[in-house]
Amino acid sequence: MKKHKALAMLGMAMRAGKLVTGDETVLKAVRQGKAKLVIVAADASDNTKKKFRDKCATYNANCLEAFDRVALGEAIGKSERVILGVTDAGFAKSIVQSLTEPSEVAYID
């Protein structure tokens, strides 16, 4: 299952210290050029999706919409999470490759 592979990789990135969560923390990572991939939960508000889509476009970070807040939180061993930032290029590339099914992810760049 590609969906589960991406969630497993998010968990590994969290344990490796290569993941940031939360609105302000992810925004800071995007502005500093540290965020290689930003994942926005599919059930996030339209305002949140637009904010991160625009910031990622400005700072050349990949941004995609995938899963829901519960799945993202469970994948990293935390409570519900709406926004995640992957700071490692290797993890980011692997996660994007595993999310190739159109029904699982919608690119919002």
Rosetta silent file (secondary structure, phi, psi, omega in degrees, C-alpha in Angstrom):
SEQUENCE: MKKHKALAMLGMAMRAGKLVTGDETVLKAVRQGKAKLVIVAADASDNTKKKFRDKCATYNANCLEAFDRVALGEAIGKSERVILGVTDAGFAKSIVQSLTEPSEVAYID
SCORE:     score description
SCORE:     0.000 S_00000001
   1 L     0.000  117.762 -179.617    0.000    0.000    0.000 S_00000001
   2 H   -67.137  -34.678  179.787    1.571    3.258   -1.110 S_00000001
   3 H   -59.914  -47.243 -178.988   -0.572    5.257    1.273 S_00000001
   4 H   -67.563  -32.613  178.911    0.768    3.348    4.257 S_00000001
   5 H   -63.036  -43.475  179.546    4.330    3.624    2.964 S_00000001
   6 H   -64.016  -42.199  179.037    4.096    7.428    2.931 S_00000001
   7 H   -65.621  -38.572  177.824    2.660    7.484    6.450 S_00000001
   8 H   -63.970  -39.629  178.937    5.410    5.130    7.638 S_00000001
   9 H   -66.846  -34.821  175.532    8.034    7.424    6.110 S_00000001
  10 H   -62.732  -40.303  177.108    6.491   10.400    7.924 S_00000001
  11 H   -63.484  -41.407  178.164    6.886    8.460   11.169 S_00000001
  12 H   -65.552  -40.105  178.531   10.523    7.691   10.380 S_00000001
  13 H   -62.835  -38.488  178.855   11.171   11.347    9.526 S_00000001
  14 H   -63.473  -46.634 -179.219    9.645   12.358   12.865 S_00000001
  15 H   -66.256  -28.804  179.545   11.860    9.923   14.780 S_00000001
  16 L   -83.358   -4.129 -179.913   14.902   11.142   12.835 S_00000001
  17 L    77.286   23.427 -177.509   14.146   14.745   13.762 S_00000001
  18 L  -109.371   24.906 -177.675   13.526   15.729   10.134 S_00000001
  19 E  -136.158  136.232  174.231    9.894   16.803   10.560 S_00000001
  20 E  -120.508  146.551 -178.651    8.330   19.998   11.887 S_00000001
  21 E  -129.984  159.093  177.530    4.670   20.416   12.768 S_00000001
  22 L    96.320  144.765 -174.361    2.405   23.313   13.506 S_00000001
  23 H   -51.721  -61.416 -174.316    1.481   26.444   11.612 S_00000001
  24 H   -67.882  -38.575 -179.544    4.186   28.865   12.771 S_00000001
  25 H   -65.213  -42.615  179.016    6.994   26.288   12.936 S_00000001
  26 H   -68.324  -41.606  177.062    6.349   25.085    9.384 S_00000001
  27 H   -58.433  -42.696  179.387    6.054   28.679    8.100 S_00000001
  28 H   -62.412  -43.030  179.274    9.407   29.498    9.692 S_00000001
  29 H   -64.213  -38.247  178.350   11.018   26.432    8.073 S_00000001
  30 H   -65.226  -46.436 -179.257    9.583   27.416    4.667 S_00000001
  31 H   -61.999  -35.709 -179.126   10.858   30.996    5.000 S_00000001
  32 L   -82.961   -3.875 -179.538   14.343   29.762    5.993 S_00000001
  33 L    78.220   13.125 -178.886   14.434   27.339    3.063 S_00000001
  34 L   -84.923  -29.012 -178.108   14.634   24.327    5.372 S_00000001
  35 L   -78.711  116.843  178.086   11.282   22.761    4.430 S_00000001
  36 L   -88.571  -26.496 -179.004   11.705   20.520    1.375 S_00000001
  37 E  -148.741  133.679  175.448    8.080   19.320    1.437 S_00000001
  38 E  -116.606  127.515  178.281    4.966   20.671    3.128 S_00000001
  39 E  -112.046  123.417  178.636    1.993   18.354    3.601 S_00000001
  40 E  -107.569  132.102  178.293   -1.394   19.938    4.282 S_00000001
  41 L   -62.481  142.552 -179.404   -4.229   17.732    5.548 S_00000001
  42 L   -62.537  -26.706 -178.981   -7.085   17.342    3.071 S_00000001
  43 L   -96.745   18.210  174.744   -9.549   18.435    5.758 S_00000001
  44 L   -72.569  160.864  179.888   -7.657   21.671    6.541 S_00000001
  45 L   -68.694  155.461  178.555   -9.499   24.945    6.055 S_00000001
  46 H   -59.813  -36.327  179.651   -9.391   26.620    2.643 S_00000001
  47 H   -63.487  -42.767  179.039   -7.590   29.577    4.241 S_00000001
  48 H   -65.089  -44.307  179.538   -4.818   27.311    5.586 S_00000001
  49 H   -59.808  -44.858 -179.206   -4.433   25.547    2.235 S_00000001
  50 H   -64.938  -43.243 -179.051   -4.155   28.877    0.400 S_00000001
  51 H   -57.959  -47.844 -177.448   -1.694   30.306    2.921 S_00000001
  52 H   -75.802  -33.788  175.813    0.720   27.390    2.604 S_00000001
  53 H   -60.209  -46.419 -179.312    0.266   27.023   -1.165 S_00000001
  54 H   -66.210  -44.411  179.736    1.217   30.701   -1.588 S_00000001
  55 H   -63.331  -43.020 -179.212    4.166   30.564    0.862 S_00000001
  56 H   -65.809  -37.305  177.563    5.551   27.408   -0.721 S_00000001
  57 H   -64.714  -41.232 -179.723    5.283   28.934   -4.198 S_00000001
  58 H   -64.761  -41.581 -174.732    7.121   32.049   -3.015 S_00000001
  59 L  -102.376   13.495  176.811    9.944   30.114   -1.351 S_00000001
  60 L    55.978   47.091  174.258   10.123   27.219   -3.872 S_00000001
  61 L  -110.127  143.975  176.206    9.069   24.450   -1.493 S_00000001
  62 E   -70.601  138.052  179.477    6.959   21.492   -2.610 S_00000001
  63 E  -134.388  129.567  176.095    3.451   21.586   -1.198 S_00000001
  64 E  -142.110  159.215 -179.007    0.856   18.859   -1.418 S_00000001
  65 E  -108.194  124.326 -177.495   -2.451   17.930    0.102 S_00000001
  66 E  -155.131  150.018  175.551   -2.747   14.398    1.442 S_00000001
  67 L    59.069 -162.208  174.856   -4.541   12.281    4.041 S_00000001
  68 L  -130.139  173.844 -173.362   -6.516   13.866    6.875 S_00000001
  69 H   -62.162  -34.263  179.907   -5.517   15.411   10.183 S_00000001
  70 H   -68.614  -46.024 -179.613   -6.100   12.193   12.162 S_00000001
  71 H   -62.713  -41.683  179.019   -3.985   10.045    9.797 S_00000001
  72 H   -64.044  -43.502  179.148   -1.152   12.588    9.814 S_00000001
  73 H   -63.504  -45.108  179.879   -1.167   12.785   13.609 S_00000001
  74 H   -63.794  -35.878 -177.982   -1.241    9.016   14.048 S_00000001
  75 H   -62.927  -31.588 -177.421    1.602    8.576   11.557 S_00000001
  76 L  -105.305    5.544  176.788    3.939   10.691   13.672 S_00000001
  77 L    75.765   28.271 -179.822    2.701    9.539   17.068 S_00000001
  78 L  -126.530 -179.906  173.919    1.022   12.816   18.009 S_00000001
  79 L   -73.198 -176.703 -176.941   -2.493   14.183   18.247 S_00000001
  80 L   -50.255  136.413  178.281   -4.223   15.505   15.120 S_00000001
  81 L  -130.716  133.413 -179.324   -1.945   17.499   12.818 S_00000001
  82 L   -96.891  -29.346 -174.191   -3.057   19.715    9.922 S_00000001
  83 E  -136.746  132.398  177.936    0.363   20.772    8.623 S_00000001
  84 E  -130.637  143.030  175.602    3.706   18.953    8.437 S_00000001
  85 E  -123.108  123.832  178.344    7.033   20.117    7.051 S_00000001
  86 E   -95.025  123.870 -175.186    9.704   17.621    5.972 S_00000001
  87 L  -100.707    0.595  179.750   13.197   19.131    6.278 S_00000001
  88 L  -110.183  127.409 -176.691   15.187   16.277    4.714 S_00000001
  89 H   -63.067  -37.432  179.982   15.415   16.073    0.908 S_00000001
  90 H   -64.709  -47.555  177.046   15.674   12.269    0.901 S_00000001
  91 H   -62.243  -43.086 -178.352   12.545   11.774    2.985 S_00000001
  92 H   -60.183  -45.441 -179.405   10.700   14.405    0.933 S_00000001
  93 H   -62.930  -44.663 -179.333   11.580   12.703   -2.358 S_00000001
  94 H   -64.055  -40.606 -179.629   10.550    9.260   -1.080 S_00000001
  95 H   -66.158  -44.648  179.300    7.232   10.542    0.270 S_00000001
  96 H   -62.465  -42.534  179.612    6.362   12.319   -3.001 S_00000001
  97 H   -63.242  -35.999 -178.061    7.258    9.185   -5.012 S_00000001
  98 H   -76.258  -14.409 -179.660    5.053    7.004   -2.807 S_00000001
  99 L  -103.547   54.274 -176.797    2.098    9.345   -3.323 S_00000001
 100 L   -91.206  -13.255  178.998    1.674    8.826   -7.064 S_00000001
 101 L   -73.588  124.355 -179.027   -1.950    7.698   -6.981 S_00000001
 102 L   -59.454  -29.893 -178.723   -4.219   10.651   -7.992 S_00000001
 103 L   -74.666  -17.929 -177.057   -6.901    9.543   -5.536 S_00000001
 104 L   -94.188  -21.645 -174.178   -4.473    9.758   -2.597 S_00000001
 105 E  -146.981  145.092  174.939   -2.951   13.162   -3.211 S_00000001
 106 E  -126.021  117.238  179.392   -3.814   16.437   -4.869 S_00000001
 107 E   -70.228  136.097 -178.222   -0.933   18.755   -5.738 S_00000001
 108 L  -123.718   29.928  178.200   -1.641   22.316   -4.689 S_00000001
 109 L   -86.756    0.000    0.000    1.369   24.181   -6.017 S_00000001
